[in-house]
C-alpha cells in the first residue's frame, strides 16, 4: 500500500535542524513543508539529514521514508508510510 506524499522545501547548511512549518507554493497553491538541516548538500548528506528529521517528527522508520522526486534539488516530493 502506498504511503502519503508531501512536498518539502529543504534548506541545507542551516544553523540547526528544524521543521519551520508549511507555506503555500506560489505556482500551485499546494502546501510545502519548510525544513532546515545543518548538513551540506554534498554526497547526499542533506537528504540523509532530512530523512532522519522527518523520521523523528512523523515517528516512522527511516527505511520507510523515501525521496520520490528532487534528490538533487531543494524542492522534493517525499513518501511517508501510512494511508494515502
N, CA, C and O atoms as a MOPAC input file, in Angstrom:
PM7 MOZYME 1SCF
protein

 N      0.84600 1    -1.18500 1     0.00000 1
 C      0.00000 1     0.00000 1     0.00000 1
 C      0.88700 1     1.24300 1     0.00000 1
 O      1.85200 1     1.32500 1     0.76000 1
 N      0.56200 1     2.18700 1    -0.83700 1
 C      1.35300 1     3.41200 1    -0.92800 1
 C      1.12300 1     4.26900 1     0.31200 1
 O      0.06600 1     4.22000 1     0.94100 1
 N      2.13100 1     5.04300 1     0.64000 1
 C      2.03000 1     5.95100 1     1.77000 1
 C      1.51200 1     7.30500 1     1.32700 1
 O      1.03700 1     7.47600 1     0.20500 1
 N      1.61500 1     8.25100 1     2.22500 1
 C      1.21000 1     9.61100 1     1.88100 1
 C      2.41800 1    10.38600 1     1.37400 1
 O      3.55400 1    10.13100 1     1.77400 1
 N      2.15500 1    11.31900 1     0.50000 1
 C      3.23500 1    12.10400 1    -0.10400 1
 C      3.11100 1    13.55900 1     0.31300 1
 O      2.01600 1    14.12000 1     0.36500 1
 N      4.25800 1    14.15500 1     0.60800 1
 C      4.28600 1    15.57400 1     0.95500 1
 C      5.37900 1    16.26300 1     0.14500 1
 O      6.39200 1    15.65600 1    -0.20200 1
 N      5.15600 1    17.51500 1    -0.14200 1
 C      6.17100 1    18.32900 1    -0.80700 1
 C      7.00900 1    19.00800 1     0.27100 1
 O      6.48700 1    19.47700 1     1.28200 1
 N      8.32400 1    19.04900 1     0.03400 1
 C      9.26400 1    19.61400 1     1.00700 1
 C     10.18400 1    20.59300 1     0.29800 1
 O     10.65200 1    20.33000 1    -0.80900 1
 N     10.43700 1    21.71700 1     0.94000 1
 C     11.46400 1    22.67400 1     0.50200 1
 C     12.57600 1    22.59100 1     1.53200 1
 O     12.37200 1    22.93700 1     2.69600 1
 N     13.76400 1    22.13000 1     1.11300 1
 C     14.88400 1    21.88400 1     2.01600 1
 C     15.90500 1    23.01300 1     1.94400 1
 O     16.29800 1    23.44400 1     0.86000 1
 N     16.32400 1    23.48200 1     3.10600 1
 C     17.40800 1    24.45900 1     3.18400 1
 C     18.60000 1    23.79000 1     3.88100 1
 O     18.58400 1    23.60900 1     5.09900 1
 N     19.62500 1    23.42600 1     3.11800 1
 C     20.82300 1    22.84300 1     3.72900 1
 C     21.69400 1    23.93100 1     4.35700 1
 O     21.48500 1    25.12200 1     4.12600 1
 N     22.66800 1    23.50300 1     5.14900 1
 C     23.63100 1    24.40100 1     5.80800 1
 C     22.94900 1    25.46100 1     6.67300 1
 O     23.40400 1    26.60200 1     6.74300 1
 N     21.86600 1    25.07700 1     7.32300 1
 C     21.17000 1    25.98200 1     8.23400 1
 C     21.86700 1    25.94500 1     9.59500 1
 O     22.74900 1    25.11900 1     9.83000 1
 N     21.46600 1    26.83600 1    10.47400 1
 C     22.09100 1    26.88100 1    11.80000 1
 C     21.64800 1    25.73200 1    12.69400 1
 O     22.36000 1    25.36200 1    13.62700 1
 N     20.46000 1    25.15700 1    12.41200 1
 C     20.00100 1    23.99200 1    13.18100 1
 C     19.01300 1    23.18200 1    12.35700 1
 O     18.45200 1    23.66600 1    11.37400 1
 N     18.81400 1    21.93800 1    12.78000 1
 C     17.84100 1    21.06000 1    12.13900 1
 C     16.46000 1    21.39300 1    12.68900 1
 O     16.22800 1    21.32300 1    13.89600 1
 N     15.54700 1    21.75500 1    11.79200 1
 C     14.20200 1    22.09200 1    12.25600 1
 C     13.20400 1    22.07200 1    11.11200 1
 O     13.55100 1    22.24100 1     9.94300 1
 N     11.95400 1    21.86000 1    11.49300 1
 C     10.83600 1    21.99700 1    10.57300 1
 C     10.18400 1    23.31800 1    10.93100 1
 O      9.73900 1    23.51300 1    12.06200 1
 N     10.12800 1    24.22700 1     9.96500 1
 C      9.63200 1    25.57000 1    10.26800 1
 C      8.15800 1    25.75900 1     9.95400 1
 O      7.58400 1    26.79900 1    10.27700 1
 N      7.54100 1    24.76900 1     9.33000 1
 C      6.11200 1    24.84100 1     9.06300 1
 C      5.79300 1    24.73900 1     7.59000 1
 O      6.66500 1    24.48500 1     6.75900 1
 N      4.53000 1    24.94100 1     7.28500 1
 C      4.06100 1    24.86100 1     5.90600 1
 C      3.92600 1    26.25600 1     5.30600 1
 O      3.68100 1    27.23200 1     6.01400 1
 N      4.09100 1    26.32800 1     3.99500 1
 C      3.75600 1    27.52500 1     3.22800 1
 C      3.09400 1    27.04100 1     1.94900 1
 O      3.23200 1    25.87600 1     1.57600 1
 N      2.38000 1    27.92400 1     1.28300 1
 C      1.74400 1    27.55800 1     0.01900 1
 C      2.70800 1    27.81200 1    -1.12900 1
 O      3.36100 1    28.85300 1    -1.19500 1
 N      2.78400 1    26.84400 1    -2.03000 1
 C      3.58300 1    27.00600 1    -3.24000 1
 C      2.91700 1    28.08100 1    -4.09100 1
 O      1.73700 1    27.95300 1    -4.41900 1
 N      3.65200 1    29.15000 1    -4.46100 1
 C      3.02100 1    30.22500 1    -5.23500 1
 C      2.50500 1    29.76700 1    -6.60400 1
 O      1.53000 1    30.32200 1    -7.11100 1
 N      3.13900 1    28.77500 1    -7.19500 1
 C      2.73500 1    28.31800 1    -8.52700 1
 C      1.48400 1    27.44200 1    -8.48600 1
 O      0.59900 1    27.57700 1    -9.33100 1
 N      1.41300 1    26.54500 1    -7.50100 1
 C      0.31800 1    25.57100 1    -7.49000 1
 C     -0.68400 1    25.78000 1    -6.35400 1
 O     -1.81600 1    25.30100 1    -6.42300 1
 N     -0.26900 1    26.49000 1    -5.31900 1
 C     -1.13500 1    26.65800 1    -4.15500 1
 C     -1.08200 1    25.47300 1    -3.20500 1
 O     -1.74300 1    25.48500 1    -2.16700 1
 N     -0.30100 1    24.44400 1    -3.54700 1
 C     -0.17300 1    23.26100 1    -2.69100 1
 C      0.67000 1    23.57700 1    -1.46800 1
 O      1.57900 1    24.40300 1    -1.54900 1
 N      0.39300 1    22.94000 1    -0.33600 1
 C      1.22000 1    23.15000 1     0.85300 1
 C      2.60600 1    22.51400 1     0.67900 1
 O      2.73400 1    21.41400 1     0.14100 1
 N      3.62800 1    23.22200 1     1.13900 1
 C      5.01000 1    22.74900 1     1.07300 1
 C      5.59600 1    22.85200 1     2.48100 1
 O      5.54500 1    23.91200 1     3.10400 1
 N      6.14700 1    21.75600 1     2.97100 1
 C      6.75800 1    21.73200 1     4.29600 1
 C      8.15600 1    22.32800 1     4.20900 1
 O      8.97800 1    21.87300 1     3.41300 1
 N      8.43100 1    23.34400 1     5.02400 1
 C      9.73600 1    24.00600 1     5.05900 1
 C     10.62200 1    23.29000 1     6.08200 1
 O     10.26000 1    23.17700 1     7.25200 1
 N     11.78700 1    22.80800 1     5.63200 1
 C     12.68600 1    22.07100 1     6.50900 1
 C     14.09000 1    22.63000 1     6.36800 1
 O     14.54200 1    22.91100 1     5.25800 1
 N     14.78700 1    22.79300 1     7.49600 1
 C     16.17800 1    23.23900 1     7.51500 1
 C     17.03600 1    22.15500 1     8.14900 1
 O     16.65400 1    21.55300 1     9.15200 1
 N     18.20200 1    21.91200 1     7.55200 1
 C     19.15600 1    20.95400 1     8.12800 1
 C     20.55100 1    21.57700 1     8.12500 1
 O     20.86100 1    22.42700 1     7.29100 1
 N     21.37100 1    21.14800 1     9.05200 1
 C     22.73000 1    21.69200 1     9.15300 1
 C     23.67500 1    21.06300 1     8.13700 1
 O     24.71600 1    21.64100 1     7.82100 1
 N     23.32800 1    19.89600 1     7.62700 1
 C     24.20300 1    19.17500 1     6.69600 1
 C     24.32900 1    19.91600 1     5.36400 1
 O     23.38400 1    20.56300 1     4.91300 1
 N     25.50200 1    19.81500 1     4.74300 1
 C     25.68900 1    20.42900 1     3.41800 1
 C     25.07800 1    19.55200 1     2.32200 1
 O     24.89500 1    18.35100 1     2.52000 1
 N     24.76300 1    20.14600 1     1.17400 1
 C     24.18000 1    19.36200 1     0.07300 1
 C     25.27300 1    18.64700 1    -0.72900 1
 O     25.39600 1    18.83700 1    -1.93900 1
 N     26.05300 1    17.83100 1    -0.03900 1
 C     27.18500 1    17.12100 1    -0.64700 1
 C     27.06600 1    15.63800 1    -0.32000 1
 O     26.82700 1    15.26600 1     0.82900 1
 N     27.23200 1    14.79900 1    -1.32900 1
 C     27.21500 1    13.34500 1    -1.14200 1
 C     25.95100 1    12.84000 1    -0.44500 1
 O     26.00200 1    11.84900 1     0.28300 1
 N     24.82900 1    13.50500 1    -0.65800 1
 C     23.56800 1    13.05800 1    -0.07900 1
 C     23.41500 1    13.33400 1     1.41100 1
 O     22.46700 1    12.85200 1     2.03000 1
 N     24.32700 1    14.09800 1     1.99500 1
 C     24.25900 1    14.34800 1     3.44500 1
 C     23.00100 1    15.11900 1     3.85200 1
 O     22.38500 1    14.80100 1     4.86900 1
 N     22.62000 1    16.12000 1     3.07600 1
 C     21.42100 1    16.89300 1     3.40900 1
 C     20.17100 1    16.01300 1     3.29000 1
 O     19.25700 1    16.12300 1     4.10600 1
 N     20.12900 1    15.14100 1     2.27700 1
 C     18.98500 1    14.24200 1     2.12500 1
 C     18.89400 1    13.27000 1     3.29700 1
 O     17.80100 1    12.99700 1     3.79300 1
 N     20.02800 1    12.75100 1     3.73700 1
 C     20.03100 1    11.83700 1     4.88700 1
 C     19.56100 1    12.55100 1     6.14600 1
 O     18.80900 1    11.98800 1     6.94100 1
 N     20.00800 1    13.79800 1     6.32700 1
 C     19.57800 1    14.57500 1     7.49600 1
 C     18.08000 1    14.86200 1     7.42100 1
 O     17.38600 1    14.82100 1     8.43700 1
 N     17.58800 1    15.14800 1     6.23200 1
 C     16.15200 1    15.38400 1     6.03900 1
 C     15.35300 1    14.14600 1     6.42700 1
 O     14.37600 1    14.24800 1     7.16900 1
 N     15.75200 1    12.99500 1     5.94000 1
 C     15.03100 1    11.75800 1     6.24400 1
 C     15.07100 1    11.45600 1     7.73900 1
 O     14.07000 1    11.02300 1     8.31000 1
 N     16.22000 1    11.68200 1     8.37700 1
 C     16.32300 1    11.45000 1     9.82200 1
 C     15.38200 1    12.38300 1    10.59200 1
 O     14.72200 1    11.96000 1    11.54100 1
 N     15.32500 1    13.63800 1    10.18400 1
 C     14.45800 1    14.61100 1    10.85600 1
 C     12.98200 1    14.25800 1    10.65900 1
 O     12.19700 1    14.31400 1    11.60500 1
 N     12.60700 1    13.89600 1     9.43700 1
 C     11.22100 1    13.50800 1     9.17600 1
 C     10.85300 1    12.22700 1     9.91800 1
 O      9.72500 1    12.08700 1    10.39100 1
 N     11.79500 1    11.29200 1    10.02200 1
 C     11.53600 1    10.04600 1    10.75700 1
 C     11.21800 1    10.33800 1    12.22000 1
 O     10.30600 1     9.74400 1    12.79400 1
 N     11.96900 1    11.24900 1    12.81400 1
 C     11.69000 1    11.62800 1    14.20800 1
 C     10.34500 1    12.33400 1    14.32100 1
 O      9.54700 1    12.01900 1    15.20400 1
 N     10.09600 1    13.27500 1    13.44200 1
 C      8.87200 1    14.07600 1    13.51100 1
 C      7.61300 1    13.23800 1    13.29100 1
 O      6.62200 1    13.39700 1    14.00300 1
 N      7.66000 1    12.35000 1    12.30400 1
 C      6.47900 1    11.55500 1    11.96000 1
 C      6.48500 1    10.17200 1    12.60400 1
 O      5.61100 1     9.35000 1    12.33100 1
 N      7.48300 1     9.91700 1    13.46700 1
 C      7.58600 1     8.64800 1    14.20500 1
 C      7.50700 1     7.45300 1    13.25000 1
 O      6.67500 1     6.55900 1    13.40300 1
 N      8.39700 1     7.47400 1    12.26900 1
 C      8.43500 1     6.42400 1    11.24800 1
 C      9.87700 1     5.95500 1    11.08100 1
 O     10.80700 1     6.73000 1    11.30600 1
 N     10.07000 1     4.71000 1    10.69500 1
 C     11.43500 1     4.23300 1    10.43200 1
 C     12.03500 1     4.96200 1     9.22300 1
 O     11.34700 1     5.22500 1     8.23700 1
 N     13.31400 1     5.28000 1     9.31800 1
 C     13.99700 1     5.96400 1     8.20900 1
 C     13.89600 1     5.15900 1     6.91700 1
 O     13.79300 1     5.72800 1     5.83000 1
 N     13.92600 1     3.84200 1     7.04100 1
 C     13.88900 1     2.98000 1     5.85600 1
 C     12.55300 1     3.05900 1     5.11400 1
 O     12.47000 1     2.64900 1     3.95600 1
 N     11.52100 1     3.57400 1     5.75600 1
 C     10.19800 1     3.66600 1     5.13800 1
 C      9.93100 1     5.03800 1     4.52100 1
 O      8.86900 1     5.25200 1     3.93600 1
 N     10.87100 1     5.96100 1     4.64300 1
 C     10.72400 1     7.30000 1     4.07900 1
 C     11.60000 1     7.37600 1     2.83600 1
 O     12.78100 1     7.03100 1     2.87800 1
 N     11.01900 1     7.83000 1     1.72900 1
 C     11.81200 1     7.89100 1     0.50100 1
 C     11.58100 1     9.19600 1    -0.24600 1
 O     10.52000 1     9.81200 1    -0.15500 1
 N     12.60000 1     9.59200 1    -0.98100 1
 C     12.53000 1    10.77600 1    -1.82500 1
 C     12.08900 1    10.30000 1    -3.21000 1
 O     12.82500 1     9.58900 1    -3.89300 1
 N     10.89500 1    10.69300 1    -3.61200 1
 C     10.31600 1    10.27300 1    -4.88600 1
 C     10.83900 1    11.15300 1    -6.02400 1
 O     11.14800 1    10.65900 1    -7.10800 1
 N     10.93500 1    12.45700 1    -5.76700 1
 C     11.43000 1    13.41900 1    -6.75200 1
 C     12.32500 1    14.42400 1    -6.05400 1
 O     12.13800 1    14.72100 1    -4.87400 1
 N     13.29900 1    14.94800 1    -6.78800 1
 C     14.09600 1    16.05200 1    -6.28900 1
 C     15.29900 1    15.67100 1    -5.46200 1
 O     15.71500 1    16.43500 1    -4.59100 1
 N     15.86500 1    14.51200 1    -5.71100 1
 C     17.02900 1    14.06100 1    -4.94700 1
 C     18.15300 1    15.10800 1    -4.95500 1
 O     18.83000 1    15.29600 1    -3.94500 1
 N     18.35000 1    15.78300 1    -6.08500 1
 C     19.41200 1    16.78400 1    -6.19300 1
 C     18.90600 1    18.21100 1    -6.15600 1
 O     19.61800 1    19.13100 1    -6.55800 1
 N     17.69400 1    18.40800 1    -5.68100 1
 C     17.06200 1    19.72800 1    -5.67800 1
 C     16.62900 1    20.09700 1    -4.26200 1
 O     16.53600 1    19.23700 1    -3.38700 1
 N     16.37000 1    21.37300 1    -4.04900 1
 C     15.81600 1    21.79900 1    -2.74900 1
 C     14.34400 1    21.42600 1    -2.62800 1
 O     13.84300 1    21.19600 1    -1.52700 1
 N     13.65400 1    21.36900 1    -3.76200 1
 C     12.23400 1    21.01400 1    -3.77400 1
 C     12.10100 1    19.51800 1    -3.99200 1
 O     12.56300 1    18.97900 1    -4.99700 1
 N     11.46000 1    18.85100 1    -3.03000 1
 C     11.39600 1    17.39200 1    -3.05300 1
 C      9.96000 1    16.91100 1    -2.86000 1
 O      9.11800 1    17.60600 1    -2.29100 1
 N      9.71200 1    15.70500 1    -3.35000 1
 C      8.46300 1    15.00700 1    -3.07700 1
 C      8.86400 1    13.79100 1    -2.24000 1
 O      9.64500 1    12.95000 1    -2.68400 1
 N      8.32100 1    13.71100 1    -1.03200 1
 C      8.68700 1    12.67700 1    -0.06200 1
 C      7.48900 1    11.75600 1     0.13700 1
 O      6.34300 1    12.20100 1     0.21000 1
 N      7.78600 1    10.45300 1     0.22400 1
 C      6.73700 1     9.49300 1     0.57100 1
 C      6.98100 1     8.98900 1     1.98200 1
 O      8.06200 1     8.50700 1     2.32200 1
 N      5.93100 1     9.11900 1     2.79400 1
 C      5.94900 1     8.65900 1     4.18200 1
 C      5.06700 1     7.42100 1     4.29300 1
 O      4.13700 1     7.25000 1     3.50500 1
 N      5.35000 1     6.56100 1     5.25800 1
 C      4.47200 1     5.41400 1     5.44100 1
 C      3.10600 1     5.85400 1     5.97000 1
 O      2.97900 1     6.90100 1     6.60600 1
 N      2.11100 1     5.05300 1     5.70100 1
 C      0.77900 1     5.36500 1     6.21200 1
 C     -0.22600 1     5.47500 1     5.10200 1
 O      0.07300 1     5.18400 1     3.94400 1
 N     -1.41700 1     5.89500 1     5.45400 1
 C     -2.51600 1     5.98800 1     4.48500 1
 C     -2.28100 1     7.15100 1     3.54200 1
 O     -1.79400 1     8.20700 1     3.94500 1
 N     -2.63300 1     6.94600 1     2.28400 1
 C     -2.50700 1     7.94300 1     1.23700 1
 C     -3.25900 1     9.16000 1     1.54200 1
 O     -3.25500 1    10.10300 1     0.75100 1

